[in-house]
Amino acid sequence: YSFHDQLLEDSRFLRADRRLDTELVDKLILQLNRIYPQILTDKEATKFRDLDVPTCVRLAELLAHLQGKGEEACREFYRALHLHVEEVYFSLPTRLRLRDSIDPFTTAASPTQQRYVLNDRGHMFFLSCFSVAVGVALLHYYGEAKVTRGSRALGMAALGLGRRAREVLIWYTEDPIRK
């Protein structure tokens, strides 16, 4: 594979990848402009850095421009991509295929090894799950303990919960059968 062919194949992936935001595209443009002005002149860099044009359009135009410049321009784009956005560089389809063809042990284990994120929903999801677990633990603990003061503590625990959870906890503490 030549770099031109690789860029032609990877262009679709690069245009669709959300990790290439405005700041990263600008870094790539500046890298190509400063180090290799014969690949990307000041006038061309200014055109590709125009913030009035959406980033996906600017990136598509940059990739087409580099393909028109030839093999050297495509190779330097890959070098800049590797330097500034390593995780995107290593997830390119041509890189994955090359890695899988070189290392026979990774293809036998799994064709595309991915890093699994334990919780990709964010910290608020974790806090809400943790709060529910604490609420259930309190409910269980004070439900088993036949202590009359426990109901008051359980009623205080309901202050930080949602409306329905609060109603359940308050109903549980005021249940006449338990007394």
N, C-alpha and C positions, 0 to 999 in steps of 0.2 A: 504494500500500500504506500502511495505517496501521501504527503501531508495534504495536498490539494484534494485527493480522493477522500481522505479521512474527514476533512472539513466539510466536504460536500455531503457526506453521510451523517456527520454529527450536527449539521446545521439545524435540522428539525428538532433534535433534542435540546440544543442550546436555546433556540427561540422559545421552547415550551417550558424550560426550567425556571422556576420562580426564584431560585437562589441568585440569579443574575439580576440584581436590582440596579437602579440608576447609578449608585455609587460605584459598584463593581464594574459596570460597563465603562464608566468614566475612567476608572483606574486602568483598565485594559487599553483604552484609547490613548491615555497619556503615556503609558509604557511604550506603546508602539510609536507614538509621535516623538517622544524624547530620545529614545534609544535608536530608533530606525526612521529618521525623517524621510528617507527615500521610499519607505513603505507607506507612511501616513504623513502627509505634509501638514503644515499648520492650518492651512485653509480647509483641508479635509477633516482634520481633527475638530476644528471649530464646528463644521457641519454636523459631525456625528455626536458632538456634545450638546447640541441644541436642546434645551429642556422643554421647548414648546412641542417637540415631537415625542410621542410615547416611546418608552424604553424599548419595547419589543420591536417597533418599527426601526429605530436607530440600530439595534443589534442586527436585525435582518439585513439592513443596508450595509452595515460594516462587514458582515460575513460575505455578502455578495461582492463587495469591493475588494476584499482580501483575496477571494477566489480569482477575481480578475487580474490581480497583481501577480499571481503565480505562486510557485512552490515555496520560495523564500518567505513571502509574506504569511502564508499559511503556517509554516513552521514557527515563525516568530509569534504568531497569535497563540499557538499551543504552548509555547514557552511562557508567554505572559499569563495565560490561563493557569498553568501549573504553578507559577509564582504567586499569583494573587488569590486564586480560588481553587485550592488543591482538591477539596471534596467534589467539586463539579468535574474537574479534570479526570479524576479517577473513576467517576461514574459515567463517563462518556461511553456510548455503545462500542466504539472501536477499541477503547482501552479495555473494556470488560471482555470483549471477544479475544483480544490479544493476550490478556492475562490468563484466560481460560485455556487457550490453545498452548501456552507455554508450560503451564503447571498442570500435569495430568491428575495430580492428587486432589486439586480443588474441584475439577469437573466431576470426579467420582463422588466426592462428598456432597457438594451442592453446586449447581451451575452458577447461581448468583448468591453469594453469601452477603447477607445484609445484617446490619447492626440493629438489634431489636431494642426499641425503647420501651421501658417498663410502663411508663405512664406519659403518653403524649397529649393528654388533655389539659394539663396545666395545674398550677398550684391550687386554684379554687376548687377544682374537682377533688383533689387530694384532701383539702381541708373539710369539704362537705362530707366525704366518706369517713374521715376520721371523726368528725362530730357525730355522725350517725352511730358509729361503733362505740364511742364513749357514751352516748345516750342509751344504747341498748345495754351496755355493761352496767351503767348506773341503775337502769330499770331492773336488771336481773339481780344485782347486788342488794338493792334496797327491797326488792320483792321477796327475796329469800330471808332477809333479816327481819325478824318480827319486832322491830324497834319502832316506837311511835315517832321518835324524832327523825327517823329516816324519811318520812313522808314530807316533812318540812324542807329537808335538804333537796329532795327530789323536786319539790315545787320550785325551789330557787334555781335548780339546774334548767328548768324550762324557760327561764327568762331569755336565754340567748338563742332559742330555737325558733323555727318557723311556726306559723299559726296553727297548723294541723298537729304538728308534733307537740306543741305546747298544750293543746287541748287534750291530747291523749295522756300526757304526763300528769296534767292537773286532774283529769278524771281518775287516773290510777291512784293518785295520792288521796283523793277525797272519797274513794270507794268505801261505802259503809260496811261492806262484807268483810273487808280487811280489818276493820276496827273491832 
